[in-house]
């Protein structure tokens, strides 16, 4: 085997520095120089979101230790979702502009590793479940700096790393352009929907005929491969949804099936979740046979002679509704909730059915454009993933 094609598997700690961030504490809000720091909420796969950055105190020594420099890779150390543990992105910026919290792991590549190559390895590890396999699993799954540092890393020559990056970047620009187009269309959609905020208002109580009704609670052992499909809080993210696939099944009695079965046009509202997600909603449009809903969700039957379900779904995704539910949530340990009274009082535009349909007609033009762009982007991503898969299969063959 030539040196150029050789792959050596070495611990992550041998190809870069692994460090946990600074722990947030009450004292850090009062001491030291207040410095912007990044946390889990800022690090997504392949990108860092700087729209909500907090500050805490760092001494001069801590700023040198925890300061980020161009090329550092940040990985999510802990996540509620095991699948998201190890989600990573490359920091691109000046040294010391940002520090990082201990909810993140920083990997600083050595001279033998290109940051883009290392980050792609970490992306593959997350997608293939390698991070999930080594994570400590509690209510929040933790990757852990020491466990991450021991993971075997595929070390290849820098020239070969560079060729891999060049192949991947060939489609990365097209992907970026597609994502930008979708982002602009999505902002246009949000701006369009925000026009509903003004004008006369009624409440949700005036446009529903039944509910809100809490869903079905069943013990964990009732879930499995048989029974009826059930919608859970992670089955929808707000706005249009598809409940024809990907649902768990639960064993129920005939009485439970009758009481908790969904109908097309039902409005579902997330009543218990982490703060910020409470009130997330969708309207049932696609189900495949009898389908139920779980206890953390409330179901409302919409009065279709007063309110078009799709119009209500669009309204429930506005910032105005999110602010309303945020003001009504009842905090608990790591969770928040809303009740029936909060749902009844939720503000709703008072428009005629013809006005609602006219609005939906204009909204559908934007939504159609977004769908087409997403289809194109999905094809680009498939091409990119095919390239990545081929490259990593080649790496494994070279071992």
MIKOLLO-332414 format. One record per residue (C-alpha): residue number from 1; residue in three letters; y, z, x. Coordinates in nm, 2 decimals. Example, Ala and Ser with C-alpha at 12.3 -4.5 7.8 and 13.67 -1.06 7.14 Angstrom:
residues 2
[1 'ALA' [-0.45 0.78 1.23]]
[2 'SER' [-0.11 0.71 1.37]]
//
This chain:
residues 399
[1 'UNK' [0.00 0.00 0.00]]
[2 'UNK' [0.34 -0.10 0.14]]
[3 'UNK' [0.62 0.16 0.18]]
[4 'UNK' [0.83 -0.04 -0.07]]
[5 'UNK' [0.57 -0.01 -0.34]]
[6 'UNK' [0.46 0.35 -0.26]]
[7 'UNK' [0.52 0.62 -0.52]]
[8 'UNK' [0.52 0.98 -0.41]]
[9 'UNK' [0.50 1.26 -0.67]]
[10 'UNK' [0.71 1.55 -0.55]]
[11 'UNK' [0.86 1.85 -0.73]]
[12 'UNK' [1.19 1.79 -0.90]]
[13 'UNK' [1.35 2.05 -0.67]]
[14 'UNK' [1.26 1.84 -0.37]]
[15 'UNK' [1.47 1.54 -0.48]]
[16 'UNK' [1.78 1.73 -0.61]]
[17 'UNK' [1.94 2.07 -0.68]]
[18 'UNK' [1.84 2.24 -1.00]]
[19 'UNK' [2.07 2.50 -1.14]]
[20 'UNK' [2.13 2.69 -1.47]]
[21 'UNK' [2.48 2.72 -1.60]]
[22 'UNK' [2.70 3.04 -1.65]]
[23 'UNK' [2.61 3.27 -1.94]]
[24 'UNK' [2.87 3.30 -2.20]]
[25 'UNK' [2.99 3.66 -2.25]]
[26 'UNK' [3.28 3.85 -2.42]]
[27 'UNK' [3.42 3.93 -2.08]]
[28 'UNK' [3.43 3.56 -1.98]]
[29 'UNK' [3.69 3.50 -2.26]]
[30 'UNK' [3.93 3.74 -2.09]]
[31 'UNK' [3.86 3.71 -1.71]]
[32 'UNK' [3.91 3.45 -1.45]]
[33 'UNK' [4.07 3.11 -1.49]]
[34 'UNK' [3.99 2.95 -1.83]]
[35 'UNK' [3.80 2.63 -1.75]]
[36 'UNK' [3.65 2.37 -2.00]]
[37 'UNK' [3.27 2.39 -2.00]]
[38 'UNK' [3.00 2.18 -2.14]]
[39 'UNK' [2.72 2.31 -2.36]]
[40 'UNK' [2.42 2.18 -2.56]]
[41 'UNK' [2.65 2.05 -2.84]]
[42 'UNK' [2.82 1.82 -2.59]]
[43 'UNK' [2.51 1.66 -2.43]]
[44 'UNK' [2.34 1.38 -2.61]]
[45 'UNK' [2.09 1.13 -2.47]]
[46 'UNK' [2.28 0.90 -2.24]]
[47 'UNK' [2.63 1.03 -2.33]]
[48 'UNK' [2.85 1.33 -2.32]]
[49 'UNK' [3.07 1.41 -2.62]]
[50 'UNK' [3.41 1.56 -2.51]]
[51 'UNK' [3.55 1.60 -2.87]]
[52 'UNK' [3.47 1.97 -2.90]]
[53 'UNK' [3.49 2.13 -2.56]]
[54 'UNK' [3.54 2.51 -2.53]]
[55 'UNK' [3.67 2.72 -2.24]]
[56 'UNK' [3.57 3.04 -2.06]]
[57 'UNK' [3.67 3.23 -1.75]]
[58 'UNK' [3.54 3.12 -1.41]]
[59 'UNK' [3.63 3.27 -1.08]]
[60 'UNK' [3.71 3.05 -0.78]]
[61 'UNK' [3.35 3.11 -0.65]]
[62 'UNK' [3.20 3.03 -0.99]]
[63 'UNK' [3.41 2.71 -1.02]]
[64 'UNK' [3.25 2.59 -0.69]]
[65 'UNK' [2.90 2.69 -0.81]]
[66 'UNK' [2.92 2.57 -1.17]]
[67 'UNK' [3.17 2.28 -1.13]]
[68 'UNK' [3.04 1.94 -1.22]]
[69 'UNK' [3.07 1.64 -1.00]]
[70 'UNK' [3.02 1.27 -1.06]]
[71 'UNK' [2.65 1.18 -1.08]]
[72 'UNK' [2.53 1.53 -1.20]]
[73 'UNK' [2.27 1.51 -1.47]]
[74 'UNK' [2.29 1.77 -1.75]]
[75 'UNK' [1.97 1.85 -1.95]]
[76 'UNK' [1.95 2.05 -2.27]]
[77 'UNK' [1.77 2.37 -2.17]]
[78 'UNK' [1.70 2.50 -2.52]]
[79 'UNK' [1.68 2.34 -2.87]]
[80 'UNK' [1.56 2.43 -3.21]]
[81 'UNK' [1.38 2.09 -3.21]]
[82 'UNK' [1.11 2.08 -2.94]]
[83 'UNK' [1.15 1.70 -2.93]]
[84 'UNK' [1.51 1.74 -2.81]]
[85 'UNK' [1.44 1.98 -2.53]]
[86 'UNK' [1.54 1.80 -2.20]]
[87 'UNK' [1.78 1.56 -2.37]]
[88 'UNK' [2.00 1.44 -2.08]]
[89 'UNK' [2.32 1.26 -1.98]]
[90 'UNK' [2.50 1.18 -1.65]]
[91 'UNK' [2.84 1.34 -1.60]]
[92 'UNK' [3.10 1.09 -1.48]]
[93 'UNK' [3.42 1.26 -1.37]]
[94 'UNK' [3.62 1.45 -1.11]]
[95 'UNK' [3.47 1.76 -0.94]]
[96 'UNK' [3.59 2.08 -1.11]]
[97 'UNK' [3.73 1.93 -1.43]]
[98 'UNK' [3.44 2.08 -1.62]]
[99 'UNK' [3.18 2.35 -1.56]]
[100 'UNK' [2.86 2.41 -1.76]]
[101 'UNK' [2.70 2.69 -1.97]]
[102 'UNK' [2.35 2.83 -1.93]]
[103 'UNK' [2.23 2.63 -2.23]]
[104 'UNK' [2.22 2.34 -1.99]]
[105 'UNK' [2.03 2.27 -1.67]]
[106 'UNK' [2.22 2.07 -1.40]]
[107 'UNK' [2.02 1.84 -1.18]]
[108 'UNK' [2.23 1.72 -0.88]]
[109 'UNK' [2.04 1.43 -0.71]]
[110 'UNK' [1.99 1.42 -0.34]]
[111 'UNK' [2.06 1.11 -0.12]]
[112 'UNK' [1.71 0.98 -0.20]]
[113 'UNK' [1.77 0.95 -0.57]]
[114 'UNK' [2.01 0.74 -0.78]]
[115 'UNK' [2.14 0.93 -1.08]]
[116 'UNK' [2.07 0.64 -1.32]]
[117 'UNK' [1.70 0.62 -1.21]]
[118 'UNK' [1.65 1.00 -1.24]]
[119 'UNK' [1.81 1.01 -1.58]]
[120 'UNK' [1.58 0.73 -1.70]]
[121 'UNK' [1.28 0.93 -1.57]]
[122 'UNK' [1.40 1.23 -1.77]]
[123 'UNK' [1.45 1.02 -2.08]]
[124 'UNK' [1.09 0.90 -2.06]]
[125 'UNK' [0.97 1.25 -2.00]]
[126 'UNK' [1.14 1.37 -2.32]]
[127 'UNK' [1.01 1.07 -2.53]]
[128 'UNK' [0.66 1.10 -2.40]]
[129 'UNK' [0.65 1.48 -2.46]]
[130 'UNK' [0.64 1.60 -2.10]]
[131 'UNK' [0.93 1.84 -2.15]]
[132 'UNK' [0.78 1.96 -2.48]]
[133 'UNK' [0.45 2.03 -2.30]]
[134 'UNK' [0.61 2.26 -2.04]]
[135 'UNK' [0.87 2.43 -2.26]]
[136 'UNK' [0.84 2.79 -2.37]]
[137 'UNK' [0.80 2.78 -2.75]]
[138 'UNK' [0.97 3.05 -2.96]]
[139 'UNK' [1.22 3.02 -3.25]]
[140 'UNK' [1.42 2.81 -3.00]]
[141 'UNK' [1.22 2.61 -2.74]]
[142 'UNK' [1.33 2.66 -2.38]]
[143 'UNK' [1.26 2.42 -2.09]]
[144 'UNK' [1.36 2.67 -1.82]]
[145 'UNK' [1.51 2.58 -1.48]]
[146 'UNK' [1.21 2.70 -1.28]]
[147 'UNK' [0.96 2.51 -1.50]]
[148 'UNK' [1.17 2.19 -1.48]]
[149 'UNK' [1.21 2.23 -1.10]]
[150 'UNK' [0.83 2.22 -1.06]]
[151 'UNK' [0.77 1.91 -1.26]]
[152 'UNK' [0.63 1.62 -1.04]]
[153 'UNK' [0.88 1.35 -1.00]]
[154 'UNK' [0.80 0.98 -0.91]]
[155 'UNK' [0.99 0.92 -0.59]]
[156 'UNK' [1.02 0.56 -0.48]]
[157 'UNK' [1.25 0.38 -0.24]]
[158 'UNK' [1.62 0.36 -0.32]]
[159 'UNK' [1.61 -0.02 -0.31]]
[160 'UNK' [1.33 -0.02 -0.57]]
[161 'UNK' [1.53 0.23 -0.78]]
[162 'UNK' [1.82 -0.01 -0.77]]
[163 'UNK' [1.62 -0.30 -0.89]]
[164 'UNK' [1.49 -0.10 -1.18]]
[165 'UNK' [1.84 0.00 -1.27]]
[166 'UNK' [1.96 -0.37 -1.25]]
[167 'UNK' [1.69 -0.48 -1.48]]
[168 'UNK' [1.77 -0.22 -1.74]]
[169 'UNK' [2.15 -0.28 -1.72]]
[170 'UNK' [2.09 -0.65 -1.82]]
[171 'UNK' [2.05 -0.54 -2.18]]
[172 'UNK' [2.25 -0.21 -2.16]]
[173 'UNK' [2.59 -0.39 -2.20]]
[174 'UNK' [2.47 -0.57 -2.51]]
[175 'UNK' [2.35 -0.24 -2.65]]
[176 'UNK' [2.68 -0.07 -2.57]]
[177 'UNK' [2.87 -0.35 -2.75]]
[178 'UNK' [2.65 -0.32 -3.05]]
[179 'UNK' [2.70 0.06 -3.06]]
[180 'UNK' [3.08 0.02 -3.04]]
[181 'UNK' [3.08 -0.23 -3.33]]
[182 'UNK' [2.88 0.01 -3.54]]
[183 'UNK' [3.11 0.30 -3.44]]
[184 'UNK' [3.42 0.10 -3.55]]
[185 'UNK' [3.25 0.00 -3.88]]
[186 'UNK' [3.15 0.36 -3.94]]
[187 'UNK' [3.51 0.48 -3.88]]
[188 'UNK' [3.63 0.21 -4.12]]
[189 'UNK' [3.38 0.34 -4.38]]
[190 'UNK' [3.49 0.70 -4.33]]
[191 'UNK' [3.86 0.59 -4.37]]
[192 'UNK' [3.77 0.40 -4.69]]
[193 'UNK' [3.58 0.70 -4.84]]
[194 'UNK' [3.87 0.94 -4.74]]
[195 'UNK' [4.08 0.75 -5.00]]
[196 'UNK' [3.89 0.94 -5.26]]
[197 'UNK' [4.04 1.27 -5.15]]
[198 'UNK' [4.36 1.22 -5.35]]
[199 'UNK' [4.38 1.19 -5.72]]
[200 'UNK' [4.25 1.39 -6.02]]
[201 'UNK' [3.95 1.62 -5.96]]
[202 'UNK' [3.68 1.78 -6.17]]
[203 'UNK' [3.38 1.98 -6.05]]
[204 'UNK' [3.01 1.91 -5.99]]
[205 'UNK' [2.93 2.13 -6.29]]
[206 'UNK' [3.09 1.87 -6.52]]
[207 'UNK' [2.88 1.58 -6.39]]
[208 'UNK' [2.53 1.72 -6.38]]
[209 'UNK' [2.30 1.78 -6.67]]
[210 'UNK' [2.05 2.01 -6.50]]
[211 'UNK' [2.04 2.24 -6.20]]
[212 'UNK' [2.12 2.32 -5.93]]
[213 'UNK' [1.75 2.43 -5.90]]
[214 'UNK' [1.60 2.57 -5.59]]
[215 'UNK' [1.29 2.40 -5.46]]
[216 'UNK' [0.93 2.50 -5.40]]
[217 'UNK' [0.83 2.77 -5.15]]
[218 'UNK' [0.48 2.74 -5.01]]
[219 'UNK' [0.32 2.92 -4.72]]
[220 'UNK' [0.26 2.73 -4.40]]
[221 'UNK' [-0.12 2.71 -4.46]]
[222 'UNK' [-0.05 2.50 -4.78]]
[223 'UNK' [0.09 2.21 -4.57]]
[224 'UNK' [-0.15 1.95 -4.43]]
[225 'UNK' [-0.28 1.60 -4.47]]
[226 'UNK' [-0.35 1.63 -4.84]]
[227 'UNK' [-0.15 1.71 -5.15]]
[228 'UNK' [0.19 1.57 -5.26]]
[229 'UNK' [0.47 1.46 -5.02]]
[230 'UNK' [0.76 1.71 -5.00]]
[231 'UNK' [1.12 1.66 -4.90]]
[232 'UNK' [1.24 1.92 -4.65]]
[233 'UNK' [1.58 1.99 -4.49]]
[234 'UNK' [1.49 1.77 -4.19]]
[235 'UNK' [1.39 1.48 -4.42]]
[236 'UNK' [1.75 1.36 -4.46]]
[237 'UNK' [2.07 1.37 -4.26]]
[238 'UNK' [2.33 1.31 -4.53]]
[239 'UNK' [2.40 0.99 -4.72]]
[240 'UNK' [2.14 0.73 -4.81]]
[241 'UNK' [1.77 0.83 -4.74]]
[242 'UNK' [1.42 0.69 -4.76]]
[243 'UNK' [1.15 0.93 -4.89]]
[244 'UNK' [0.86 0.67 -4.89]]
[245 'UNK' [0.74 0.77 -4.54]]
[246 'UNK' [0.74 1.05 -4.28]]
[247 'UNK' [0.70 1.34 -4.53]]
[248 'UNK' [0.47 1.63 -4.49]]
[249 'UNK' [0.22 1.70 -4.77]]
[250 'UNK' [0.16 2.02 -4.96]]
[251 'UNK' [-0.11 2.15 -5.19]]
[252 'UNK' [0.03 2.25 -5.52]]
[253 'UNK' [-0.08 2.35 -5.87]]
[254 'UNK' [-0.02 2.11 -6.17]]
[255 'UNK' [0.25 2.34 -6.29]]
[256 'UNK' [0.43 2.33 -5.96]]
[257 'UNK' [0.40 1.96 -5.94]]
[258 'UNK' [0.57 1.93 -6.28]]
[259 'UNK' [0.85 2.18 -6.21]]
[260 'UNK' [0.95 2.04 -5.86]]
[261 'UNK' [0.89 1.67 -5.89]]
[262 'UNK' [1.18 1.44 -5.80]]
[263 'UNK' [1.33 1.15 -6.00]]
[264 'UNK' [1.53 0.86 -5.88]]
[265 'UNK' [1.90 0.95 -5.91]]
[266 'UNK' [1.85 1.32 -5.83]]
[267 'UNK' [2.11 1.48 -5.60]]
[268 'UNK' [1.96 1.70 -5.33]]
[269 'UNK' [2.18 1.96 -5.15]]
[270 'UNK' [2.08 2.15 -4.84]]
[271 'UNK' [2.14 2.52 -4.94]]
[272 'UNK' [2.01 2.70 -4.62]]
[273 'UNK' [2.05 2.58 -4.27]]
[274 'UNK' [2.24 2.64 -3.95]]
[275 'UNK' [2.61 2.66 -4.00]]
[276 'UNK' [2.77 2.32 -4.03]]
[277 'UNK' [2.46 2.16 -4.19]]
[278 'UNK' [2.47 2.36 -4.52]]
[279 'UNK' [2.58 2.13 -4.80]]
[280 'UNK' [2.44 1.82 -4.65]]
[281 'UNK' [2.32 1.60 -4.94]]
[282 'UNK' [2.15 1.28 -5.05]]
[283 'UNK' [2.06 1.10 -5.37]]
[284 'UNK' [1.70 1.01 -5.43]]
[285 'UNK' [1.67 0.63 -5.43]]
[286 'UNK' [1.34 0.56 -5.27]]
[287 'UNK' [1.02 0.76 -5.34]]
[288 'UNK' [0.65 0.65 -5.34]]
[289 'UNK' [0.49 0.83 -5.63]]
[290 'UNK' [0.53 1.20 -5.72]]
[291 'UNK' [0.74 1.37 -5.45]]
[292 'UNK' [0.85 1.74 -5.44]]
[293 'UNK' [1.14 1.93 -5.27]]
[294 'UNK' [1.13 2.25 -5.07]]
[295 'UNK' [1.30 2.58 -5.13]]
[296 'UNK' [1.59 2.53 -4.88]]
[297 'UNK' [1.71 2.25 -5.11]]
[298 'UNK' [1.88 2.25 -5.45]]
[299 'UNK' [1.82 1.96 -5.69]]
[300 'UNK' [2.08 1.85 -5.95]]
[301 'UNK' [2.02 1.59 -6.22]]
[302 'UNK' [2.33 1.37 -6.25]]
[303 'UNK' [2.49 1.28 -6.58]]
[304 'UNK' [2.48 0.90 -6.53]]
[305 'UNK' [2.71 0.85 -6.83]]
[306 'UNK' [2.99 1.02 -6.63]]
[307 'UNK' [2.90 0.98 -6.26]]
[308 'UNK' [2.72 0.70 -6.08]]
[309 'UNK' [2.46 0.87 -5.84]]
[310 'UNK' [2.55 0.64 -5.54]]
[311 'UNK' [2.92 0.71 -5.59]]
[312 'UNK' [2.85 1.09 -5.59]]
[313 'UNK' [2.64 1.05 -5.28]]
[314 'UNK' [2.93 0.87 -5.10]]
[315 'UNK' [3.17 1.15 -5.21]]
[316 'UNK' [2.94 1.43 -5.10]]
[317 'UNK' [2.95 1.29 -4.74]]
[318 'UNK' [3.33 1.32 -4.71]]
[319 'UNK' [3.50 1.56 -4.48]]
[320 'UNK' [3.66 1.72 -4.78]]
[321 'UNK' [3.32 1.83 -4.92]]
[322 'UNK' [3.21 1.95 -4.58]]
[323 'UNK' [3.52 2.16 -4.55]]
[324 'UNK' [3.46 2.30 -4.90]]
[325 'UNK' [3.10 2.41 -4.83]]
[326 'UNK' [3.20 2.54 -4.49]]
[327 'UNK' [3.45 2.77 -4.67]]
[328 'UNK' [3.18 2.89 -4.91]]
[329 'UNK' [2.89 2.96 -4.67]]
[330 'UNK' [2.74 3.30 -4.64]]
[331 'UNK' [2.64 3.37 -4.28]]
[332 'UNK' [2.31 3.53 -4.18]]
[333 'UNK' [2.11 3.56 -3.86]]
[334 'UNK' [2.14 3.21 -3.71]]
[335 'UNK' [2.16 3.06 -4.06]]
[336 'UNK' [2.41 3.01 -4.34]]
[337 'UNK' [2.36 2.95 -4.71]]
[338 'UNK' [2.54 2.85 -5.03]]
[339 'UNK' [2.45 2.94 -5.39]]
[340 'UNK' [2.45 2.79 -5.74]]
[341 'UNK' [2.81 2.89 -5.80]]
[342 'UNK' [2.92 2.72 -5.48]]
[343 'UNK' [2.76 2.40 -5.60]]
[344 'UNK' [2.90 2.42 -5.95]]
[345 'UNK' [3.25 2.46 -5.81]]
[346 'UNK' [3.23 2.17 -5.56]]
[347 'UNK' [3.53 1.93 -5.63]]
[348 'UNK' [3.45 1.58 -5.75]]
[349 'UNK' [3.69 1.29 -5.81]]
[350 'UNK' [3.76 1.22 -6.18]]
[351 'UNK' [3.72 0.85 -6.20]]
[352 'UNK' [3.58 0.62 -6.48]]
[353 'UNK' [3.24 0.46 -6.43]]
[354 'UNK' [3.42 0.12 -6.39]]
[355 'UNK' [3.64 0.26 -6.11]]
[356 'UNK' [3.34 0.42 -5.94]]
[357 'UNK' [3.15 0.08 -5.95]]
[358 'UNK' [3.45 -0.10 -5.81]]
[359 'UNK' [3.47 0.14 -5.52]]
[360 'UNK' [3.09 0.11 -5.46]]
[361 'UNK' [3.13 -0.27 -5.45]]
[362 'UNK' [3.39 -0.25 -5.18]]
[363 'UNK' [3.19 0.01 -4.99]]
[364 'UNK' [2.87 -0.20 -5.00]]
[365 'UNK' [3.05 -0.48 -4.81]]
[366 'UNK' [3.11 -0.24 -4.52]]
[367 'UNK' [2.76 -0.09 -4.55]]
[368 'UNK' [2.60 -0.44 -4.54]]
[369 'UNK' [2.79 -0.52 -4.22]]
[370 'UNK' [2.67 -0.19 -4.07]]
[371 'UNK' [2.31 -0.26 -4.16]]
[372 'UNK' [2.32 -0.61 -4.00]]
[373 'UNK' [2.46 -0.46 -3.68]]
[374 'UNK' [2.20 -0.19 -3.68]]
[375 'UNK' [1.92 -0.45 -3.71]]
[376 'UNK' [2.06 -0.64 -3.41]]
[377 'UNK' [2.09 -0.32 -3.21]]
[378 'UNK' [1.74 -0.22 -3.30]]
[379 'UNK' [1.61 -0.55 -3.15]]
[380 'UNK' [1.82 -0.50 -2.84]]
[381 'UNK' [1.68 -0.15 -2.80]]
[382 'UNK' [1.33 -0.28 -2.85]]
[383 'UNK' [1.38 -0.53 -2.56]]
[384 'UNK' [1.52 -0.25 -2.34]]
[385 'UNK' [1.23 -0.02 -2.42]]
[386 'UNK' [0.99 -0.30 -2.34]]
[387 'UNK' [1.15 -0.34 -2.00]]
[388 'UNK' [1.14 0.04 -1.94]]
[389 'UNK' [0.78 0.06 -2.05]]
[390 'UNK' [0.67 -0.22 -1.82]]
[391 'UNK' [0.86 -0.06 -1.53]]
[392 'UNK' [0.70 0.28 -1.58]]
[393 'UNK' [0.35 0.14 -1.63]]
[394 'UNK' [0.41 -0.04 -1.30]]
[395 'UNK' [0.50 0.29 -1.13]]
[396 'UNK' [0.18 0.46 -1.26]]
[397 'UNK' [-0.03 0.17 -1.13]]
[398 'UNK' [0.13 0.21 -0.79]]
[399 'UNK' [0.02 0.58 -0.76]]
//
